[in-house]
Structure formats: C-alpha cells, structure tokens
Amino acid sequence: MTAHDDWWVYRGTGVPHEGIAELPEAPAWRAFGTASGDPGGLPLPPADGEDGDAGGATARRLGRDRQAAAYRADDREVQLVNLALHLRRPLLITGKPGVGKSTLAYAVAHELGLGPVLRWPVTSRTTLRDGLYAYDAIGRLHDAGIGRGTEAEGTEADGTEADGTEAEGTGPPPVGRYLRLGPLGTALLPWRHPRVLLIDEIDKSDLDLPNDLLDVFEEGEFGIPELARLGPGDQEVMTADGTRTATVTGGTVRCAQFPFTVLTSNAEREFPAAFLRRCVRLEIQPPDADRLAAMVTAHLGPGTPEAADERGALIAEFLRRRREEGAELANDQLLNALLMADRGLWSRPEDRAVIESVLLRPLNEG
C-alpha cells in the first residue's frame, strides 16, 4: 500500500486483519448511533463455519470463504469499496453475469472480519418487507390454541389487552418468538462494526423497490408495528443469523453502524436518479488470466503438474471466446469445465468437444 493510499481500510489482499478498527467516525450526515468500534455495540457473530452453526450449508459456505480469500481486487475496486466504507453509502456493482460481483462482498467480510455475509436475493416479487422482517401470526395463534376457543375474555384476537399490552397468562406466546428479522433488518441492528449486506440482482426487482429502500438507507432504522403496539419495552426476536436472537426496544430497529451494503446488478435496467446519487457505483470488468487462475486454485486446489497444461489451455480458450467472439461466459462455467477436465474429460478430442460445446456454451447463444 503506497503512502497516498493510507486511508484504505479494505486493502484487497485477501489476508484477514483488524483494519476495520481504523475506520474513522461517520460523517455527521451519515452518523446513526455509536462511534465506530464503540464497545457498547453488539459483537459480530462468528464467521460461517467457526461455531458449527452453518449446518448442512457449511461446506458451501466454506467454499465461498475460500473464493473470498482468493479474490484479488484491483486498485479501482479497492478505492471504491473504501469510499463506500468511509461515506457509509451502498456500493452498487454492475457487470456481466458471473464476473464476481457478489464475491467482492464476501471478500470484504473475510478480510475485515465482519462476520457472515447477510445475503438477500431479489426477484420480481420481492418487497421491502421481505428484507426487513417476517411475522408468523398464524403460527402464533395456532400455538396458543385460539382456534379451539381458548382465548381469554377481554383480550384481542392476537392475545393483547384492549390497551395494546400483553395479556397476562392468556392468549398467544410473545410476539418476538414468531418474528424473524430479514437480511436487511438484521444488518440494521446496532452492531459494533458494520455488517456486510449483499442485495443480489436488484435489477430484477419490482420498479418500486429501489425507491422503497431510500428511506431505510437514509434513516438507518425501521419500525415493526407488531412490536411497537406492545409499548416501550424490550422484545427478543429471531434474526437472519440462524438461531441467534436480538433485542428490539420499542418496536424500532436502529443501526449504530450503517452496514457495508453491496447491491449487484447485471445492468438489465436503469435505476432512479435519487437512488443512484446515494450509491457509490462500480463496474466490474471480466477477470484476466491471473485472477481466473487464483479463483481456480481457491476452488479446485493447485492441481497436479500434469494438469497444469490442461488448465492453462482451458483458461486461454475461455478468455479467447470472451475477447474474440464476444461470448458471455460466467466464471462458474470455467470451474465446471476445469473440474471435468481434472477428472479425465480432456484426454480425447471428442471429450474436449463436450466441454467446449456444453460446459463453455455462451450464455448469449440461443
């Protein structure tokens, strides 16, 4: 790191360090709660796989960790990540499918020790509420036996008194037991250091979602009516971090550190100007041979000396098709081709034809 880059918190080396403690306080217009590193904030949960909480997804998540560790950001990517960290603004990443847009979020979380990435995949049916929280009112009523006529006289249908307080000894169990914060809602808890939130493929969303996000991004908080009507007390709720819970006071989730938010887009649509001006924008270019080789090693290991020539030939063909033919090829297509080549599907011309025609078939080919 050169002298003029001493403001970098994220360095893009893939080597974990405690640089997040060096992040300056937020500018006054983006300060939401406690100062960076304040010990009063919530401690970050351990990274995926460290506490055995990832369950059957452990292997896949550890694979993401290896890919994140191998990711080598170029200087422009590092600079824009650091701009987003310093300014507490979302980072909007555009690029062709499969170039590693989402991997950058995992790389930042890995290097800065910011815990598991909170991933929110977006579809055309996704609403803001999906990212904030989900409330299982039917499950709560079912567990309380409301349908069997066991509700107490004088209580509302949801088990509260007429004044909104919880009924003593009657009605459904506490609301918080049936309320789970979504990825965005969990990211906005008062963490000691910013969580990493990945909002994946936001260009596939309904037209209203980017505008709906603006208020949450600007205020750093949101209300939960189901908890607010219970009064100013504390309520324990579930989070997007598996079995972990968090305390919500007065029905409002308010962040202490604005999360490092990565929004990915395949550039399939335009976004409102009000949304764009609140984001740091980065366009990721397809990786070169060195970055592809690092990715391959992270996923498949160094390989045998005999396989080196096969890997080199396949990477060269992959890059040639992208460069000379304008083929849209995703990085995972190369990984699939190399995996099968390592397993023997490269020794004969007809085997190579299968790899080239099936596994390396361009995404923009009908």
WOCORQUI-V395624 format. One record per helix or strand of 3 or more residues. SS is the DSSP state (@ for helix, = for strand). FROM is the first residue (numbers start at 1). LEN is the number of residues. If there is no record, write none. Layout:
# WOCORQUI-V395624
{{SS:FROM:LEN} {SS:FROM:LEN}}
This chain:
# WOCORQUI-V395624
{{@:3:3} {@:19:4} {@:28:3} {@:55:16} {@:75:13} {=:90:5} {@:101:12} {=:118:4} {@:128:5} {=:133:3} {@:137:8} {@:146:3} {@:175:4} {=:179:3} {@:183:5} {=:196:5} {@:202:3} {@:209:11} {=:221:3} {@:225:4} {=:234:5} {=:245:5} {=:252:3} {=:260:6} {@:273:4} {=:279:5} {@:289:12} {@:305:21} {@:331:12} {@:349:11}}
